[in-house]
Amino acid sequence: MPTSTRPPRIRKAIFPVAGLGTRVLPATKSIPKEMLTLVDKPVLQVVMEEAREAGIEHFIFVTGRNKQVIEDHFDMAYELEDSLQKRGKLDILAQLRAERPAAGTTSFTRQQEPLGLGHAVWCARDIVGDEPFAVLLPDMITIGKTGCMKQCMEVYKAAGGNVVAVEECDPAIAHQYGIVGVGKEVSKQGFRITAMVEKPPRSTAPSNRYITGRYILQPEIFKILEKGERGAGGEIQLTDGMVSLMKKQPFHGMTYNGITYDCGSKLGYLQATVAYALSRKDLADAARREIAALLG
């Protein structure tokens, strides 16, 4: 049942961007995978815009070595803006200024060692503080009429607790994903999570709902991750931390009304690029024509 009191507002979001992007080499040899572009925007910017649409006010990037370009991208480019001003390209200039985060709304912290997603989230603990927060995996692009995080927020407002975005997959491949068990409904798109299993053995998955990389978490997760317990691959896994927290707090699944694409894989990145182009009003018609011509 929905909680009787309104849960605290989610103001901050963590973006883990320290990964090497080995699945899309050689493209990521000198460019962070998060800065690969979907048509004309870096993947990370598209994900950040999703967070902004959901009402996020403070953007926390957990970076690693050779990721300085990420910080530069969200900063003011004085020479570029001056050049656009002098050349009269005011529409582009206005767009850049509108997309740039306001002063003081971004934070950057370093994950010195690649110790897993759970460790990356833990690295942002002091910036987040004692309040619930969002996590968006920047290599997962969501395409729908409404952003995935905004839909997560609706479930959070109705039910509180922790929220995990999920989608349905073919049961035959459920063993490839993190899967949740489905309990009673808490809202139109939300349900109580009864179990959470990372890559269950074939034919043992509690459902066909897989975790897609969008989370709303309570700050108590930091104390669990702080223990540094290693899971799959010898890393500190966020899923393991959530399983531990689920013993103390409710977790709710949000069945996303849209499609998620994994830009960390070559085929997923290609699919995301096409889907993103087709989702844009300024590009959709021309993109369809070009795709039809190529297929014809």
DRENTOR-82602 format. One record per residue (C-alpha): residue number from 1; residue in one letter; x, y, z. Coordinates in Angstrom, 3 decimals. Example, Ala and Ser with C-alpha at 12.3 -4.5 7.8 and 13.67 -1.06 7.14 Angstrom:
residues 2
<node n="1" res="A" x="12.300" y="-4.500" z="7.800"/>
<node n="2" res="S" x="13.670" y="-1.060" z="7.140"/>
end
This chain:
residues 296
<node n="1" res="M" x="0.000" y="0.000" z="0.000"/>
<node n="2" res="P" x="1.199" y="3.574" z="-0.604"/>
<node n="3" res="T" x="2.813" y="5.268" z="2.351"/>
<node n="4" res="S" x="0.664" y="7.726" z="4.299"/>
<node n="5" res="T" x="3.284" y="10.476" z="4.371"/>
<node n="6" res="R" x="5.050" y="12.053" z="1.433"/>
<node n="7" res="P" x="8.615" y="10.705" z="1.091"/>
<node n="8" res="P" x="11.572" y="13.136" z="1.013"/>
<node n="9" res="R" x="12.244" y="14.738" z="-2.366"/>
<node n="10" res="I" x="15.055" y="13.292" z="-4.491"/>
<node n="11" res="R" x="17.463" y="16.138" z="-5.285"/>
<node n="12" res="K" x="20.751" y="14.390" z="-6.105"/>
<node n="13" res="A" x="21.806" y="11.776" z="-8.633"/>
<node n="14" res="I" x="24.987" y="9.739" z="-8.974"/>
<node n="15" res="F" x="26.472" y="8.968" z="-12.397"/>
<node n="16" res="P" x="29.194" y="6.273" z="-12.210"/>
<node n="17" res="V" x="31.536" y="7.189" z="-15.089"/>
<node n="18" res="A" x="34.849" y="5.571" z="-14.120"/>
<node n="19" res="G" x="34.555" y="2.500" z="-16.367"/>
<node n="20" res="L" x="36.976" y="1.785" z="-19.206"/>
<node n="21" res="G" x="34.428" y="0.843" z="-21.865"/>
<node n="22" res="T" x="36.353" y="-2.207" z="-23.068"/>
<node n="23" res="R" x="33.329" y="-3.646" z="-24.888"/>
<node n="24" res="V" x="33.380" y="-0.821" z="-27.424"/>
<node n="25" res="L" x="37.110" y="-0.601" z="-28.066"/>
<node n="26" res="P" x="38.879" y="0.840" z="-30.017"/>
<node n="27" res="A" x="36.413" y="3.781" z="-29.901"/>
<node n="28" res="T" x="37.067" y="4.237" z="-26.174"/>
<node n="29" res="K" x="40.860" y="4.090" z="-26.365"/>
<node n="30" res="S" x="41.109" y="7.871" z="-26.019"/>
<node n="31" res="I" x="37.442" y="8.905" z="-25.518"/>
<node n="32" res="P" x="35.430" y="7.953" z="-22.426"/>
<node n="33" res="K" x="32.575" y="5.657" z="-23.374"/>
<node n="34" res="E" x="30.177" y="8.111" z="-21.763"/>
<node n="35" res="M" x="31.227" y="10.762" z="-24.290"/>
<node n="36" res="L" x="30.419" y="8.698" z="-27.382"/>
<node n="37" res="T" x="27.698" y="10.587" z="-29.220"/>
<node n="38" res="L" x="24.108" y="9.768" z="-30.041"/>
<node n="39" res="V" x="23.799" y="11.810" z="-33.232"/>
<node n="40" res="D" x="24.971" y="15.148" z="-31.760"/>
<node n="41" res="K" x="24.966" y="14.630" z="-27.973"/>
<node n="42" res="P" x="27.248" y="12.584" z="-25.740"/>
<node n="43" res="V" x="25.548" y="9.589" z="-24.154"/>
<node n="44" res="L" x="26.179" y="11.071" z="-20.716"/>
<node n="45" res="Q" x="24.440" y="14.330" z="-21.609"/>
<node n="46" res="V" x="21.348" y="12.442" z="-22.751"/>
<node n="47" res="V" x="21.253" y="10.568" z="-19.432"/>
<node n="48" res="M" x="21.802" y="13.788" z="-17.495"/>
<node n="49" res="E" x="18.867" y="15.382" z="-19.312"/>
<node n="50" res="E" x="16.748" y="12.413" z="-18.260"/>
<node n="51" res="A" x="17.692" y="13.113" z="-14.636"/>
<node n="52" res="R" x="16.947" y="16.817" z="-15.026"/>
<node n="53" res="E" x="13.511" y="16.019" z="-16.473"/>
<node n="54" res="A" x="12.843" y="13.989" z="-13.302"/>
<node n="55" res="G" x="13.585" y="16.989" z="-11.092"/>
<node n="56" res="I" x="17.202" y="16.230" z="-10.133"/>
<node n="57" res="E" x="19.043" y="19.388" z="-9.055"/>
<node n="58" res="H" x="22.566" y="18.173" z="-8.215"/>
<node n="59" res="F" x="24.582" y="15.922" z="-10.519"/>
<node n="60" res="I" x="27.380" y="13.822" z="-8.982"/>
<node n="61" res="F" x="29.920" y="12.211" z="-11.323"/>
<node n="62" res="V" x="32.132" y="9.416" z="-9.995"/>
<node n="63" res="T" x="35.082" y="9.543" z="-12.383"/>
<node n="64" res="G" x="38.387" y="7.771" z="-12.943"/>
<node n="65" res="R" x="41.637" y="8.411" z="-14.758"/>
<node n="66" res="N" x="41.493" y="10.115" z="-18.164"/>
<node n="67" res="K" x="37.948" y="11.392" z="-17.603"/>
<node n="68" res="Q" x="38.752" y="15.111" z="-17.465"/>
<node n="69" res="V" x="36.875" y="15.662" z="-20.718"/>
<node n="70" res="I" x="33.623" y="14.917" z="-18.863"/>
<node n="71" res="E" x="34.172" y="17.788" z="-16.453"/>
<node n="72" res="D" x="35.179" y="20.066" z="-19.331"/>
<node n="73" res="H" x="32.053" y="19.185" z="-21.299"/>
<node n="74" res="F" x="29.768" y="20.449" z="-18.547"/>
<node n="75" res="D" x="31.809" y="23.613" z="-18.017"/>
<node n="76" res="M" x="31.664" y="26.904" z="-19.908"/>
<node n="77" res="A" x="33.701" y="26.863" z="-23.144"/>
<node n="78" res="Y" x="34.702" y="30.522" z="-23.302"/>
<node n="79" res="E" x="36.460" y="30.452" z="-26.680"/>
<node n="80" res="L" x="33.648" y="28.476" z="-28.332"/>
<node n="81" res="E" x="30.898" y="30.692" z="-26.983"/>
<node n="82" res="D" x="32.793" y="33.835" z="-27.983"/>
<node n="83" res="S" x="33.270" y="32.465" z="-31.485"/>
<node n="84" res="L" x="29.591" y="31.602" z="-31.842"/>
<node n="85" res="Q" x="28.654" y="35.073" z="-30.602"/>
<node n="86" res="K" x="30.925" y="36.804" z="-33.125"/>
<node n="87" res="R" x="29.696" y="34.635" z="-35.996"/>
<node n="88" res="G" x="26.059" y="35.317" z="-35.183"/>
<node n="89" res="K" x="25.240" y="31.658" z="-34.468"/>
<node n="90" res="L" x="22.978" y="32.679" z="-31.641"/>
<node n="91" res="D" x="20.604" y="29.690" z="-31.797"/>
<node n="92" res="I" x="23.442" y="27.246" z="-31.165"/>
<node n="93" res="L" x="24.863" y="29.500" z="-28.470"/>
<node n="94" res="A" x="21.501" y="29.651" z="-26.707"/>
<node n="95" res="Q" x="21.209" y="25.871" z="-26.843"/>
<node n="96" res="L" x="24.645" y="25.361" z="-25.303"/>
<node n="97" res="R" x="23.909" y="27.808" z="-22.512"/>
<node n="98" res="A" x="20.522" y="26.228" z="-21.773"/>
<node n="99" res="E" x="22.048" y="22.743" z="-21.540"/>
<node n="100" res="R" x="24.960" y="23.770" z="-19.320"/>
<node n="101" res="P" x="24.408" y="22.945" z="-15.636"/>
<node n="102" res="A" x="24.068" y="25.972" z="-13.372"/>
<node n="103" res="A" x="27.057" y="26.902" z="-11.230"/>
<node n="104" res="G" x="27.345" y="24.729" z="-8.147"/>
<node n="105" res="T" x="25.036" y="21.963" z="-9.363"/>
<node n="106" res="T" x="27.738" y="19.473" z="-10.400"/>
<node n="107" res="S" x="30.223" y="17.585" z="-8.243"/>
<node n="108" res="F" x="33.071" y="15.302" z="-9.264"/>
<node n="109" res="T" x="34.722" y="12.647" z="-7.113"/>
<node n="110" res="R" x="37.316" y="10.022" z="-8.036"/>
<node n="111" res="Q" x="37.081" y="6.242" z="-7.840"/>
<node n="112" res="Q" x="40.778" y="5.433" z="-7.716"/>
<node n="113" res="E" x="40.363" y="1.675" z="-8.189"/>
<node n="114" res="P" x="37.861" y="-0.264" z="-10.328"/>
<node n="115" res="L" x="36.255" y="-2.074" z="-7.399"/>
<node n="116" res="G" x="32.729" y="-2.333" z="-8.781"/>
<node n="117" res="L" x="29.500" y="-0.373" z="-9.113"/>
<node n="118" res="G" x="28.753" y="-0.585" z="-5.417"/>
<node n="119" res="H" x="32.127" y="0.957" z="-4.627"/>
<node n="120" res="A" x="31.536" y="3.732" z="-7.182"/>
<node n="121" res="V" x="28.239" y="4.630" z="-5.508"/>
<node n="122" res="W" x="29.910" y="4.545" z="-2.078"/>
<node n="123" res="C" x="32.535" y="7.032" z="-3.302"/>
<node n="124" res="A" x="29.793" y="9.682" z="-3.513"/>
<node n="125" res="R" x="28.581" y="9.183" z="0.082"/>
<node n="126" res="D" x="29.832" y="12.488" z="1.497"/>
<node n="127" res="I" x="28.357" y="14.503" z="-1.359"/>
<node n="128" res="V" x="24.967" y="12.793" z="-1.103"/>
<node n="129" res="G" x="24.782" y="13.002" z="2.678"/>
<node n="130" res="D" x="21.885" y="11.620" z="4.687"/>
<node n="131" res="E" x="19.130" y="11.784" z="2.071"/>
<node n="132" res="P" x="17.654" y="9.477" z="-0.578"/>
<node n="133" res="F" x="19.234" y="9.761" z="-4.015"/>
<node n="134" res="A" x="19.092" y="8.476" z="-7.571"/>
<node n="135" res="V" x="21.628" y="6.434" z="-9.534"/>
<node n="136" res="L" x="21.698" y="6.445" z="-13.332"/>
<node n="137" res="L" x="24.070" y="4.174" z="-15.229"/>
<node n="138" res="P" x="25.271" y="6.384" z="-18.084"/>
<node n="139" res="D" x="25.796" y="3.592" z="-20.603"/>
<node n="140" res="M" x="22.103" y="2.661" z="-20.415"/>
<node n="141" res="I" x="19.962" y="4.903" z="-22.638"/>
<node n="142" res="T" x="16.197" y="4.940" z="-22.159"/>
<node n="143" res="I" x="13.823" y="5.915" z="-24.958"/>
<node n="144" res="G" x="10.160" y="6.574" z="-24.223"/>
<node n="145" res="K" x="7.515" y="9.292" z="-24.116"/>
<node n="146" res="T" x="8.590" y="9.998" z="-20.526"/>
<node n="147" res="G" x="12.067" y="9.452" z="-19.131"/>
<node n="148" res="C" x="12.698" y="6.332" z="-17.080"/>
<node n="149" res="M" x="13.829" y="8.265" z="-13.988"/>
<node n="150" res="K" x="10.710" y="10.423" z="-14.065"/>
<node n="151" res="Q" x="8.627" y="7.253" z="-14.062"/>
<node n="152" res="C" x="10.696" y="5.953" z="-11.135"/>
<node n="153" res="M" x="9.904" y="9.163" z="-9.278"/>
<node n="154" res="E" x="6.174" y="8.543" z="-9.665"/>
<node n="155" res="V" x="6.478" y="5.120" z="-8.027"/>
<node n="156" res="Y" x="8.671" y="6.624" z="-5.307"/>
<node n="157" res="K" x="6.100" y="9.336" z="-4.570"/>
<node n="158" res="A" x="3.368" y="6.708" z="-4.292"/>
<node n="159" res="A" x="5.219" y="4.067" z="-2.285"/>
<node n="160" res="G" x="8.450" y="5.529" z="-0.880"/>
<node n="161" res="G" x="11.304" y="3.203" z="0.030"/>
<node n="162" res="N" x="13.746" y="2.179" z="-2.682"/>
<node n="163" res="V" x="12.841" y="1.953" z="-6.367"/>
<node n="164" res="V" x="14.478" y="-0.101" z="-9.121"/>
<node n="165" res="A" x="13.571" y="0.248" z="-12.807"/>
<node n="166" res="V" x="12.902" y="-3.023" z="-14.613"/>
<node n="167" res="E" x="11.759" y="-4.266" z="-18.004"/>
<node n="168" res="E" x="10.477" y="-7.602" z="-19.219"/>
<node n="169" res="C" x="12.776" y="-9.946" z="-21.117"/>
<node n="170" res="D" x="12.405" y="-13.304" z="-22.816"/>
<node n="171" res="P" x="12.389" y="-15.840" z="-19.933"/>
<node n="172" res="A" x="14.865" y="-17.947" z="-21.922"/>
<node n="173" res="I" x="17.567" y="-15.294" z="-21.405"/>
<node n="174" res="A" x="16.687" y="-14.234" z="-17.851"/>
<node n="175" res="H" x="19.885" y="-15.936" z="-16.656"/>
<node n="176" res="Q" x="21.876" y="-13.146" z="-18.331"/>
<node n="177" res="Y" x="20.485" y="-10.362" z="-16.121"/>
<node n="178" res="G" x="19.770" y="-9.228" z="-12.606"/>
<node n="179" res="I" x="16.187" y="-10.387" z="-11.995"/>
<node n="180" res="V" x="13.609" y="-9.346" z="-9.394"/>
<node n="181" res="G" x="10.695" y="-11.219" z="-7.868"/>
<node n="182" res="V" x="7.288" y="-9.607" z="-8.384"/>
<node n="183" res="G" x="4.977" y="-8.988" z="-5.434"/>
<node n="184" res="K" x="1.818" y="-6.939" z="-4.942"/>
<node n="185" res="E" x="1.157" y="-3.730" z="-6.837"/>
<node n="186" res="V" x="1.846" y="-0.430" z="-5.088"/>
<node n="187" res="S" x="0.916" y="1.881" z="-7.982"/>
<node n="188" res="K" x="0.019" y="1.725" z="-11.675"/>
<node n="189" res="Q" x="3.599" y="0.865" z="-12.684"/>
<node n="190" res="G" x="4.997" y="-0.153" z="-9.315"/>
<node n="191" res="F" x="5.148" y="-3.421" z="-7.403"/>
<node n="192" res="R" x="6.813" y="-4.789" z="-4.285"/>
<node n="193" res="I" x="10.076" y="-6.604" z="-5.020"/>
<node n="194" res="T" x="10.167" y="-9.962" z="-3.239"/>
<node n="195" res="A" x="13.592" y="-11.145" z="-4.378"/>
<node n="196" res="M" x="16.646" y="-9.930" z="-6.260"/>
<node n="197" res="V" x="18.997" y="-12.364" z="-7.983"/>
<node n="198" res="E" x="22.050" y="-11.552" z="-10.109"/>
<node n="199" res="K" x="22.204" y="-13.841" z="-13.185"/>
<node n="200" res="P" x="20.172" y="-16.741" z="-11.784"/>
<node n="201" res="P" x="20.849" y="-20.246" z="-13.149"/>
<node n="202" res="R" x="18.696" y="-21.185" z="-16.135"/>
<node n="203" res="S" x="15.037" y="-21.832" z="-15.356"/>
<node n="204" res="T" x="15.351" y="-20.596" z="-11.751"/>
<node n="205" res="A" x="14.641" y="-16.873" z="-12.198"/>
<node n="206" res="P" x="11.834" y="-15.548" z="-9.964"/>
<node n="207" res="S" x="10.371" y="-13.618" z="-12.935"/>
<node n="208" res="N" x="11.327" y="-12.155" z="-16.301"/>
<node n="209" res="R" x="11.729" y="-8.585" z="-14.956"/>
<node n="210" res="Y" x="15.345" y="-7.494" z="-15.308"/>
<node n="211" res="I" x="17.126" y="-4.524" z="-13.708"/>
<node n="212" res="T" x="17.914" y="-1.785" z="-16.245"/>
<node n="213" res="G" x="20.209" y="0.719" z="-14.514"/>
<node n="214" res="R" x="17.961" y="3.301" z="-12.839"/>
<node n="215" res="Y" x="17.639" y="3.369" z="-9.056"/>
<node n="216" res="I" x="16.279" y="5.446" z="-6.182"/>
<node n="217" res="L" x="18.031" y="4.441" z="-2.974"/>
<node n="218" res="Q" x="17.928" y="5.335" z="0.677"/>
<node n="219" res="P" x="21.185" y="6.559" z="2.295"/>
<node n="220" res="E" x="21.427" y="3.461" z="4.520"/>
<node n="221" res="I" x="22.904" y="1.676" z="1.491"/>
<node n="222" res="F" x="26.202" y="3.481" z="2.152"/>
<node n="223" res="K" x="26.756" y="1.732" z="5.496"/>
<node n="224" res="I" x="26.276" y="-1.619" z="3.770"/>
<node n="225" res="L" x="28.616" y="-0.795" z="0.889"/>
<node n="226" res="E" x="31.184" y="0.540" z="3.361"/>
<node n="227" res="K" x="31.824" y="-3.026" z="4.560"/>
<node n="228" res="G" x="33.522" y="-3.701" z="1.229"/>
<node n="229" res="E" x="32.165" y="-7.213" z="0.859"/>
<node n="230" res="R" x="33.147" y="-8.658" z="-2.523"/>
<node n="231" res="G" x="30.689" y="-10.365" z="-4.817"/>
<node n="232" res="A" x="30.729" y="-11.446" z="-8.465"/>
<node n="233" res="G" x="34.045" y="-10.790" z="-10.187"/>
<node n="234" res="G" x="35.660" y="-9.962" z="-6.851"/>
<node n="235" res="E" x="33.966" y="-6.545" z="-6.915"/>
<node n="236" res="I" x="31.726" y="-4.639" z="-4.494"/>
<node n="237" res="Q" x="28.376" y="-5.118" z="-6.196"/>
<node n="238" res="L" x="25.472" y="-2.696" z="-5.842"/>
<node n="239" res="T" x="23.011" y="-5.563" z="-6.243"/>
<node n="240" res="D" x="24.492" y="-7.343" z="-3.206"/>
<node n="241" res="G" x="24.118" y="-4.153" z="-1.192"/>
<node n="242" res="M" x="20.491" y="-3.798" z="-2.251"/>
<node n="243" res="V" x="19.769" y="-7.405" z="-1.289"/>
<node n="244" res="S" x="21.106" y="-6.683" z="2.204"/>
<node n="245" res="L" x="19.125" y="-3.446" z="2.476"/>
<node n="246" res="M" x="15.967" y="-5.234" z="1.315"/>
<node n="247" res="K" x="15.975" y="-7.153" z="4.610"/>
<node n="248" res="K" x="15.385" y="-3.838" z="6.404"/>
<node n="249" res="Q" x="13.565" y="-1.615" z="3.923"/>
<node n="250" res="P" x="10.983" y="-2.083" z="1.158"/>
<node n="251" res="F" x="12.100" y="-2.201" z="-2.464"/>
<node n="252" res="H" x="9.706" y="-1.455" z="-5.301"/>
<node n="253" res="G" x="10.042" y="-2.257" z="-8.964"/>
<node n="254" res="M" x="8.988" y="0.182" z="-11.672"/>
<node n="255" res="T" x="8.110" y="-1.465" z="-14.992"/>
<node n="256" res="Y" x="9.422" y="1.067" z="-17.467"/>
<node n="257" res="N" x="7.090" y="2.196" z="-20.234"/>
<node n="258" res="G" x="9.809" y="2.471" z="-22.862"/>
<node n="259" res="I" x="12.928" y="0.674" z="-24.053"/>
<node n="260" res="T" x="16.450" y="0.639" z="-22.596"/>
<node n="261" res="Y" x="19.532" y="0.282" z="-24.806"/>
<node n="262" res="D" x="22.964" y="-0.791" z="-23.596"/>
<node n="263" res="C" x="25.462" y="1.635" z="-25.120"/>
<node n="264" res="G" x="28.276" y="-0.344" z="-23.516"/>
<node n="265" res="S" x="27.992" y="-2.906" z="-26.315"/>
<node n="266" res="K" x="28.572" y="-2.241" z="-30.002"/>
<node n="267" res="L" x="25.175" y="-3.473" z="-31.169"/>
<node n="268" res="G" x="23.403" y="-1.740" z="-28.276"/>
<node n="269" res="Y" x="25.142" y="1.527" z="-29.122"/>
<node n="270" res="L" x="24.022" y="1.217" z="-32.745"/>
<node n="271" res="Q" x="20.439" y="0.491" z="-31.673"/>
<node n="272" res="A" x="20.473" y="3.441" z="-29.256"/>
<node n="273" res="T" x="21.740" y="5.812" z="-31.946"/>
<node n="274" res="V" x="18.973" y="4.834" z="-34.356"/>
<node n="275" res="A" x="16.280" y="4.891" z="-31.661"/>
<node n="276" res="Y" x="17.439" y="8.278" z="-30.396"/>
<node n="277" res="A" x="17.395" y="9.771" z="-33.901"/>
<node n="278" res="L" x="13.881" y="8.436" z="-34.496"/>
<node n="279" res="S" x="12.708" y="9.881" z="-31.166"/>
<node n="280" res="R" x="13.704" y="13.448" z="-32.094"/>
<node n="281" res="K" x="11.141" y="15.598" z="-33.837"/>
<node n="282" res="D" x="13.845" y="17.504" z="-35.727"/>
<node n="283" res="L" x="15.414" y="14.319" z="-37.110"/>
<node n="284" res="A" x="12.795" y="11.560" z="-37.196"/>
<node n="285" res="D" x="11.408" y="12.019" z="-40.720"/>
<node n="286" res="A" x="14.798" y="12.432" z="-42.375"/>
<node n="287" res="A" x="16.223" y="9.536" z="-40.363"/>
<node n="288" res="R" x="13.415" y="7.229" z="-41.473"/>
<node n="289" res="R" x="14.037" y="8.111" z="-45.104"/>
<node n="290" res="E" x="17.755" y="7.459" z="-44.837"/>
<node n="291" res="I" x="17.268" y="4.183" z="-42.989"/>
<node n="292" res="A" x="14.690" y="3.031" z="-45.541"/>
<node n="293" res="A" x="17.098" y="3.913" z="-48.364"/>
<node n="294" res="L" x="19.899" y="1.926" z="-46.763"/>
<node n="295" res="L" x="17.684" y="-1.096" z="-46.172"/>
<node n="296" res="G" x="16.220" y="-0.853" z="-49.681"/>
end
